[in-house]
Amino acid sequence: MNKFNEHGFTSTVEYIALRRAALQAEYEKHKRQVEIMLEQRKRKCL
């Protein structure tokens, strides 16, 4: 029951799934930022 309460009243499996989705979204955001920076750097070199 303590684990259930620690994770905002979700099961461990639900917590892991929600955390994974949040991390995936954060990864995609950073990936887009890096792609934009690389594209800008590439344009400066031309």
C-alpha positions as CSV (number, residue, x, y, z in Angstrom):
1,M,0.0,0.0,0.0
2,N,2.9,2.4,0.6
3,K,4.1,2.1,-3.0
4,F,0.6,2.8,-4.1
5,N,0.5,6.0,-2.1
6,E,4.0,7.0,-3.1
7,H,3.1,7.1,-6.7
8,G,0.0,9.3,-6.5
9,F,-2.5,6.5,-6.1
10,T,-1.4,4.6,-9.2
11,S,-0.1,1.1,-9.4
12,T,3.6,0.6,-10.0
13,V,2.9,-0.5,-13.6
14,E,0.9,2.6,-14.2
15,Y,3.6,4.8,-12.7
16,I,6.2,3.2,-14.9
17,A,4.1,3.6,-18.0
18,L,3.4,7.3,-17.2
19,R,7.0,8.0,-16.4
20,R,8.2,6.3,-19.6
21,A,5.7,8.4,-21.7
22,A,6.9,11.6,-20.0
23,L,10.6,10.7,-20.6
24,Q,9.8,9.8,-24.2
25,A,8.2,13.2,-24.7
26,E,11.1,14.9,-23.1
27,Y,13.5,13.0,-25.3
28,E,11.6,13.9,-28.5
29,K,11.7,17.6,-27.5
30,H,15.4,17.6,-26.9
31,K,16.0,15.7,-30.1
32,R,14.1,18.4,-32.1
33,Q,16.1,21.1,-30.4
34,V,19.4,19.4,-31.3
35,E,18.2,18.9,-34.9
36,I,17.4,22.6,-35.1
37,M,20.8,23.6,-33.7
38,L,22.6,21.3,-36.2
39,E,20.6,22.7,-39.1
40,Q,21.4,26.3,-38.0
41,R,25.1,25.4,-37.7
42,K,25.1,23.8,-41.1
43,R,23.6,26.9,-42.6
44,K,26.3,29.1,-41.1
45,C,29.0,27.0,-42.6
46,L,27.6,27.4,-46.1
